[in-house]
Amino acid sequence: MSRPARRLAGGRPEDHAAPDPYAPPVPARELTAVSADGARLHVEVHGPVDDPAAPAVVLAHGWTCSTAFWAAQIRDLAADHRVVAYDQRGHGRSPAGRRYGTDVLADDLEAVLAATLGPGEKAVIAGHSMGGMTVMAAAGRPGFQEHAAAVLLCSTGSSRLVARSTVVPIRAGRPRTWLTRRVLGSRAPLGPVTPLARRILKYATMGPGSASHMVETCARIVHACPRRVRHAWSQVLDRLDLDDQVRQLTVPVAVVAGTADRLTPPGHARALAAALPNCLGLTELPGLGHMTPVEAPGLVTGKIRELVTGHVPGRLTGHVPGQATGHVPGQVTGRATGHVPGQVTGRATGHVPGQATGHVPGQVTGQATGHVPGQVTGRGSAHEQHDDAGIREGV
């Protein structure tokens, strides 16, 4: 009698299934970066580590997460990039240090860049949530300025995080801020990942349409964070004020946010897009929550590839699968020709899902230029609203 197929997270059968994109890939190299105060940081390098022609990408995860959060991006990008991912102190395999604060975040990022990149070598740096705040905190640092070619900020903000959070579903004001502070700063253990725990995490951090395997992935990562570390960093986020540092982030920056993000609602992303000296555009993803790299893995990976192609010297020009060269289904470089499935041709004029003009639900572009589905690019009026799709574009 044949053995039934073992089920993976989300109920998918293991036998004959494609590899789980959220399973953490095995790094090509592991090392330890030592920060300014002696804290030791676990660092992973993926992809062609010995190929100096492979462009570099550095990934900084958010609060209560780890390198595992970037699994989908690492798995895709490592085919033709050197991908550096590290555990923020106290998270994943990086021991908790004695200090917590935005200066410490900047110190740690500088240490990782120095340990993994050659002198003057440029990289695209992507930060999600607290990882984005890490990038902002480091904006004026010499080590960051030496190595940063361009930046992707996902689901993040620079100040007033607790006051603007909508995790507690009541009207804005002092009572909501008070309650939010206690919810996010709770010292209570999260315990095992139960159905109730998944529902709570999905409500607080993800969009209502998030697939069960995405919720499971995020729940396991978040629940693995020690409660002492979770509480300590929550206090830093409560006091966060990086508005001045945002104005020092002069490299090209792309911003991504979900419209259903309760932890860092899209108003944060709009404020960043308005304050950044060199913002390439704001992409708001209808119905997605805070965990955008997990909820929209292809779009986030595509944005990183675009930044590499446009801003890293010696960028790739071949035809590696998934690369932004106009030779991959669903992706076009230059002017759209109408021959790519799901791609917008010319200017978006219709609003019917599946319409034969390439108007994918939730996608609107100016001139289609190789931007992955769900992406809004180009320079336009600040936060221009494009019909029901809910995507706004701002510079």
N, C-alpha and C positions, 0 to 999 in steps of 0.2 A: 504494500500500500504506500502510495506516495505521501511524503510529508507536506503539510500545507505550507505555503509561503509565509515566512515571518514578516510581520508588519512593521513598517517604520513609523516614525512620528507623523501624525496626520492620517494614518490608516492606509498608506500606500504600500503595496507589496514589495518586498526586497528582491525576490527572484526576478531576473530579467529587467529590473528597473534601472533607470539612468542613475548615476552617482548623485547622492544628495548634495545639492549646491551649498547647503548650510552646514555640512559636516566639516569641521576644521581640517584643512589640508596639512600635510606634513611639510615643515619648512626644509629648505635646502641647507640652511645654516641657522644655528642659534648662538646667541652671544649675550653678554651682560654689559650694559652701559652703566657707568657710575656717574651719578649726578653731583652737583656742586657740594651738597652736604653729605656725600658718601652713600646716599641711597642707591641700591642696586636695582636695575630695571631689566626685566626679561625682554629680549628683542628677538624677533624672527625675521629671517630674510628668505624670500621665496623667489622662484624663477631662475633665470640664468645668472647666477651670482658672480660668475667669473667672466662674463661678457661685458666689457666696458662700453660697448655700443648700445646695450639695452638701457633704455631710459629708466630713471628711478622714480618711484612713488612711495610716499611715506603716509601711513594711516594712523590716526590718533582716535581711539574709541572714547565713548562717553562714560558718564557716571554709572557705576554698578555693572559695567560690561567688561570685556576683555578682547584679546586678539580674535577670539572665536566669532565675535560680532561681525567681523569683516570677511568671513569665510567665502561668501559668494563673490565679492570683489577680488579677493586674493586668487581664487580658483581661476577666474577669467583673466585677470591682468598678468598672472605669473607666466602665461604662455609666451609673452614677449617683453615683459618688464621685470626689473628687479624691484620687488615689492617688500618694503620694510613695514612691519607692524610691531607694536610694543604694548606691553601691559602698563597702564598708568600705575603709579605706586599704590600698593594695597590691593590692587585688582589682579586677577589671574595669577600668574606666577611671579609677580613682583612683590616682594615683602613690603609691608606697611612701614613707612618712614616715621620719623619723629615729628615732622613738620607737614602742615597742610596749608595751601594757599595758592593764589594765582602766580606768585613769583616762583613757587616750587614747580608748578606745571611748566612754566617757561624754562626753568633750569633743566627739567627732565627732557623736554623736547630738544633743547640745544645739545644735551649729552647724547641723545640718540642720533641726531644728525651728524655729530662729530665722529661717532663710533661706526657709522655705516656708509658715509659718503666721503669721497675724496676731497681734497682742498679745492674749493671753488665749484664743486660739482652741483649742478642744479637739479631740483626735483619738484614734482607736484606734491603738495601736502594737503591731505584731506582730513578734516576733523568733523566728527559728529558730536553734537551736544556739548558735553564738557571737553571733548577733543577739539571742537571749534573754539571754545573759550581758551584752550591751551594755545592755539594758534594766535588768537588775538593778544593774549598776554605776552607772547614772544615776539610780537610784531616789530618792536624797536630793538631787539637784541642783535648784536653783530652776527652770532652764529646762525640765526634765522635768516637774516638778510643775505648772508653769504650763500645760502643753499636754496632758498625758496624761489622757484620760477613762477609759480602760480598756486592758487589756493582754492579748494572747494570747501564751503561751509554748509553743513547739513544740519537742519533742525536745531538751531542754536540761537543764543541771544547774548547781549553784552551787559545787561543790568535789569533790575526789578523783576527777577525771575519769579519770585514767590507771589508778588502782588499781581502779576499778570497771568499766572497759571489759572487754568479753568478745571483742574482736577476735582476740586470741590464744586459741585454744581449749584452754586447760589450766586446772587448778584455780587458784583465787585464791591469791595469795601473792607473795612477793618475786620469784621467777623470772618470773611472768606480768607483774608490774608492770615489771620491767626490760625484758623483751622488748617489751611494749606501748609503752614510752617510746621505744624505738629504731625501732619500726615507724612510729609516728605522727610522730616527729621526724626521720625520714629526710630527708637532703638529696638523695637520688637523683632525677634527672628522671623524670617519669612517662611521657614520650614520647608517641607517637601513640596514638590510641584503637584498640586491637586487640581481637580476640575475647578474648584472655587478660586484657587490661586491664579489659574490661567484666565478666568473671567475677569478678575480684578486687574491683572496686568494688562489684559487687552483693553479694558475700558480706559485705564490711565495712560497707556503709552502707544496704542496702536489704533488704526482706523477700524470702523465697524465691519468692513468687508475683508479684513485680514484673514488669510487662510489658516487653518488649524495648525499646520506644520510650522508656519512662521511664528505663531503665538507660542508654540511649544519650544522652538529654538530660543526665542527671547526670554521665556520664563526660566529655562534651565540656566542661561547665562546670568541673568539678574539674581536668581536665587543662590548662585554660587558665590556672590560677593559677601564677604564677612560683614556682619551687622555693624561692628565698630567702625569699619572703614566707610560703610554706607552713611552712617551718621556723621562722621567727621567731615566727609566731603559735602554733605548736605548743608553743613554750617557755612562752608566756603561759598557755596552757590547762593545761599540766602543773602550773603553780604556782597555779592558780586557787583562790581562796577568797573567795566572795561571800556566805557564809552570813549575815553581819550585814546586808548590803545587802538581802537578801530580806525581812527583817523591816521594812525601810523602804519596801517597795513596797506602799503602803496603798490604791492604787486597785483597783477590781475586776479580778481576774485569772482567766482561764480557762487551763487547762493541758491539753496534748495530747501523747501519747506513743505509740509503737509498741511492742508487746510483744516484737518481734524486733529491737529496736534494740541493736546491739552497741557503738556509740560512747557513747551515753548511755542505758544500760539503764533500764527503767521505775522502778527504785528511786529514781532521781534525781527523777522526776516526783512520786512519792509523797511524798518528803521535802519538795519544794517545796510541794505541796498542804497538807501539815501545818504548814509554817512561815509561809506567806503570811497576812497579817492579814485579807485580804478575798478568799479564793479562792472563785470561783463553781463550781468543780468540776473534777475530773480525768477526762479521757477517754482510756482505753487502747484502742488499735486492734489487734485480734488479727492477728498475722502480719505487721504492717507494721514497717519498719525505721526508720532515722534520718531519711530524706528525706520526712517526712510531707507537706509541701506539694506534692510531686510525686507521691507514692504515693496520697494521698487528697486531691486538689485541691478537690473539691466540699465535702468536710467542713470543711477548713480555711477555705475561703472562707465557708461558712455560719456558722462560728463568728465570723468577723470581722463579718459582717453582723449577727449577733445582738448583738454588743457595741456596734456602732454604734446599732442600734435601741434598745437599753436604756440607753445611757449618754452618747451624744453629743447635746447640746442641739440642737434644730431638726432632728432626724433625719428621714429620708425616711418618708413615709407612703403613697406612691403604689403602683403595681402594676408596677414595672419588672421585667422577667424576671429571675428568680433572687433577688428580694428577699423577705425573710422577712415576708410579709404574709398568708400563708394562701391565696394565689391561684396558687401555683406547684405543679405536680405533684411529689409527694414531700415537700411541706413544709406544715406546718400551724401557725397561730398560735392560741393558746388551747387549748381542750380538743379532742382529736382526735374526729372524727365518724365515722371508719371509711370515709371516701369518698376517701381519697388513696392511690394505689398505693404499696405498700411501707411505709406508715406504721404504727406501732404504735397500736392503739386501746385506750384505757384503760390498764390495768395489764398488763404482759407476763406471760402465763401459760403459754405454750407454747414448746417448744424445737425444733420441727421446721422446717427451712428451707422457706420457701415456703408455710407453713401459712396458711390462709385467715383468720387472725386478725391478719395484718399483721406477723408476727414475722420480720423480715428477719434472715438469719444475721449474728451479731455485733452485733445491735442490741437494747438493753434500755433502757427508760426507766421512770420512775415514771409520772407522768401525762404523756402525750405533749403537748408544748407547742411544736411548731414546730421540732423539732430534727432536723437532717438525718440521713440514714441513717448508722449506725455511731457515732452520738453518744450519750453518756451524760450526762444532766444531772440537775439537782435536787440537793437536799441530803440526804445519806444517811449511814449509818455509814461510817467511813473504810475505803476500799478493800474494800467489800463485793463478794464475788465472785458473779457471776451465772452459774451453771452452766458448761457447756463453752464458751460463747461467748467467755469470757476477758476480758470487759469488766469493769473494776472502777470503782467510783464512790467518790470520796472528797472530803472538804471539809477 
